[in-house]
Amino acid sequence: MKNAILLLAACAFTTASFAQTPTTEVKVRDNGTKKIVTEKGDMKTVTKTGKTNTGKALENTADAAGNVAEKAGNGIKKGFKKTKRAVKRGTQKAGKKTVNATEKMEAKSE
């Protein structure tokens, strides 16, 4: 008798657990995100995948800011190169003038 009750309880438990097969609904939105709703018994799980419009806008803003910073950095680098070249040329000209002036003075003093 005891075994029969245990067997009946085990069958009832397994039947109840099989009766709770999960159902899944997948909704694809216009912007490409997915909303997955899974129901098992009285539990409901909602999962969202992909980026929302706000997430895409934030990513685009971050990319744009990065592009602006990169362009500004390139401009600064180019300006530095130009300034460096101008200073180098100026130094070379001044050096040549000094050498020429020194040679002239030495020639006069001899």
C-alpha positions as a Python dict, from the first residue, in 0.01 Angstrom:
ca = {
    (1, 'M'): (0, 0, 0),
    (2, 'K'): (280, 237, 94),
    (3, 'N'): (459, 167, -236),
    (4, 'A'): (141, 232, -433),
    (5, 'I'): (97, 573, -269),
    (6, 'L'): (459, 665, -338),
    (7, 'L'): (423, 554, -701),
    (8, 'L'): (101, 755, -740),
    (9, 'A'): (266, 1065, -586),
    (10, 'A'): (569, 1033, -817),
    (11, 'C'): (342, 1003, -1122),
    (12, 'A'): (140, 1306, -1016),
    (13, 'F'): (456, 1511, -960),
    (14, 'T'): (605, 1420, -1300),
    (15, 'T'): (275, 1488, -1475),
    (16, 'A'): (254, 1831, -1311),
    (17, 'S'): (608, 1916, -1413),
    (18, 'F'): (545, 1806, -1774),
    (19, 'A'): (225, 2010, -1782),
    (20, 'Q'): (434, 2325, -1733),
    (21, 'T'): (605, 2328, -2071),
    (22, 'P'): (737, 2675, -2143),
    (23, 'T'): (582, 2888, -2415),
    (24, 'T'): (796, 3141, -2593),
    (25, 'E'): (685, 3444, -2792),
    (26, 'V'): (935, 3641, -3001),
    (27, 'K'): (842, 3988, -3120),
    (28, 'V'): (1074, 4167, -3363),
    (29, 'R'): (1039, 4545, -3354),
    (30, 'D'): (1091, 4790, -3639),
    (31, 'N'): (1434, 4895, -3513),
    (32, 'G'): (1564, 4536, -3509),
    (33, 'T'): (1537, 4470, -3137),
    (34, 'K'): (1371, 4151, -3016),
    (35, 'K'): (1144, 4102, -2720),
    (36, 'I'): (1132, 3742, -2601),
    (37, 'V'): (857, 3648, -2354),
    (38, 'T'): (888, 3304, -2193),
    (39, 'E'): (607, 3173, -1972),
    (40, 'K'): (634, 2860, -1762),
    (41, 'G'): (350, 2802, -1525),
    (42, 'D'): (290, 3124, -1335),
    (43, 'M'): (641, 3260, -1407),
    (44, 'K'): (693, 3510, -1687),
    (45, 'T'): (1039, 3610, -1814),
    (46, 'V'): (1092, 3904, -2049),
    (47, 'T'): (1422, 3935, -2237),
    (48, 'K'): (1513, 4218, -2472),
    (49, 'T'): (1794, 4191, -2724),
    (50, 'G'): (1956, 4442, -2955),
    (51, 'K'): (1985, 4815, -2922),
    (52, 'T'): (1692, 5045, -2870),
    (53, 'N'): (1666, 5377, -3051),
    (54, 'T'): (1818, 5552, -2751),
    (55, 'G'): (2109, 5307, -2740),
    (56, 'K'): (2180, 5358, -3109),
    (57, 'A'): (2166, 5736, -3068),
    (58, 'L'): (2411, 5724, -2777),
    (59, 'E'): (2650, 5505, -2974),
    (60, 'N'): (2630, 5736, -3276),
    (61, 'T'): (2696, 6038, -3052),
    (62, 'A'): (3001, 5868, -2900),
    (63, 'D'): (3132, 5781, -3247),
    (64, 'A'): (3079, 6138, -3367),
    (65, 'A'): (3260, 6278, -3064),
    (66, 'G'): (3548, 6040, -3129),
    (67, 'N'): (3566, 6152, -3491),
    (68, 'V'): (3572, 6520, -3390),
    (69, 'A'): (3847, 6454, -3137),
    (70, 'E'): (4049, 6262, -3395),
    (71, 'K'): (4015, 6542, -3651),
    (72, 'A'): (4116, 6801, -3391),
    (73, 'G'): (4416, 6590, -3296),
    (74, 'N'): (4521, 6563, -3660),
    (75, 'G'): (4490, 6941, -3700),
    (76, 'I'): (4705, 7003, -3395),
    (77, 'K'): (4964, 6754, -3518),
    (78, 'K'): (4975, 6917, -3863),
    (79, 'G'): (5008, 7263, -3708),
    (80, 'F'): (5291, 7142, -3487),
    (81, 'K'): (5475, 7003, -3789),
    (82, 'K'): (5437, 7335, -3975),
    (83, 'T'): (5561, 7534, -3676),
    (84, 'K'): (5852, 7297, -3627),
    (85, 'R'): (5954, 7336, -3991),
    (86, 'A'): (5928, 7716, -3973),
    (87, 'V'): (6141, 7730, -3657),
    (88, 'K'): (6398, 7499, -3814),
    (89, 'R'): (6418, 7714, -4130),
    (90, 'G'): (6443, 8032, -3922),
    (91, 'T'): (6723, 7885, -3716),
    (92, 'Q'): (6908, 7775, -4028),
    (93, 'K'): (6876, 8124, -4185),
    (94, 'A'): (6995, 8294, -3866),
    (95, 'G'): (7287, 8055, -3843),
    (96, 'K'): (7390, 8122, -4202),
    (97, 'K'): (7369, 8498, -4147),
    (98, 'T'): (7583, 8472, -3835),
    (99, 'V'): (7845, 8264, -4017),
    (100, 'N'): (7852, 8506, -4312),
    (101, 'A'): (7878, 8808, -4083),
    (102, 'T'): (8161, 8647, -3886),
    (103, 'E'): (8349, 8566, -4206),
    (104, 'K'): (8310, 8926, -4329),
    (105, 'M'): (8434, 9066, -3999),
    (106, 'E'): (8733, 8834, -3998),
    (107, 'A'): (8812, 8932, -4357),
    (108, 'K'): (8802, 9303, -4265),
    (109, 'S'): (9016, 9259, -3958),
    (110, 'E'): (9298, 9083, -4147),
}
